[in-house]
Amino acid sequence: YGDRLDVTFPRALALAREVEAGVGADDFATGSARFDGEWALVTHQMTILALAQVILTHAHRSDVADALMPAIRRSTAVLLAAETRAFATEAWGSDAFEALDDRARGDAWLGYVALALGMSRAVDPEFEHAALHDALVRALLARLDADPEGLPESYPGETFPPDVSACVGAIGLRARLVGEDESVLLSRWAGRARAYAVDPASGWLRQSEDGPGRG
């Protein structure tokens, strides 16, 4: 939509109001409590990405930021609530936020959280979660670099390249925001991803990965 504020803003405002009314795991019925929880989490993550993008596109309009920022802050708070990540806590047996130094874990789903925090940080002058954002990205960096295939697990025994791609996006976004250079690691990851996560016949990223050593 580019600069067509007359198109983007009403839709963004409607999304903001819907999300502010509350979205949680109970709003989904995938048949899996884990994926109900994951879908709720990524609903708030994608809301933050969408609304922040509208703000950035129309940075010259303070009224746009004023209208959409409450929903961004609301979704950020929900995203960081312990109950929102309960699906992953159950899968791993402990809270990911309390295990960031545990290199035996993957928790690649955290890429969605870190990516959303980066977008919140990019647009919110009152962003209060910089220390947590930094810690999440540092953990993802270490896990990404430590995995021989560059594909840390999302859950025990389950690897999803799209989740890992969110980790990579989160790392790159934070690097841009704080002026750091992660190009060497990200280039190394890209080479691994082409080898292990891309279907050679189609060139598409695999949804799930059972590559060498993954059973």
JOSUL-V841778 format. One line per field, one symbol per residue. phi: phi as a letter, one per 40 degrees, with the letter a starting at -180 (. if undefined). psi: psi as a letter, one per 20 degrees, with the letter a starting at -180 (. if undefined). burial: 1 if it has 16 or more other C-alpha atoms within 10 Angstrom, else 0. A space follows every 50 residues. Layout:
phi = ???
psi = ???
burial = ???
//
This chain:
phi = .fcccccccdcccccdccccchbadccbacgbcccdcccccccccccccc cccccccbccbccccccccdccccccccdccdccbcccccccgacdccbc cccccbfcdcdccccccccdccbccbdbbcccdcccccccdccccccdcg bcccbdgbbbdcccccccccccccdccbgbbbcccccccdcccccbbbcc cbgccccbbbcdgbg
psi = icjmhhghghgghggghghhippahiiqmiiphghggghgghghghgggg hhhgghhlhinhhgghhhhhhghghggghiqhhhjhhhghgiirphhjkh joiiqflhhihgghgghghghhioikpjkggggggghgghgghghhphik mqqgrojppohhghhhggggghgggghikrokhgghggghggghhhipoh ghjqpqgqplapjj.
burial = 00001001100110110011001110010000011111111111111111 11111011000001101110111111011100011111100100111001 00001111111111111111111100000000110110111011100011 11111000111111111111111110000000000100110110011100 000011001000000
//
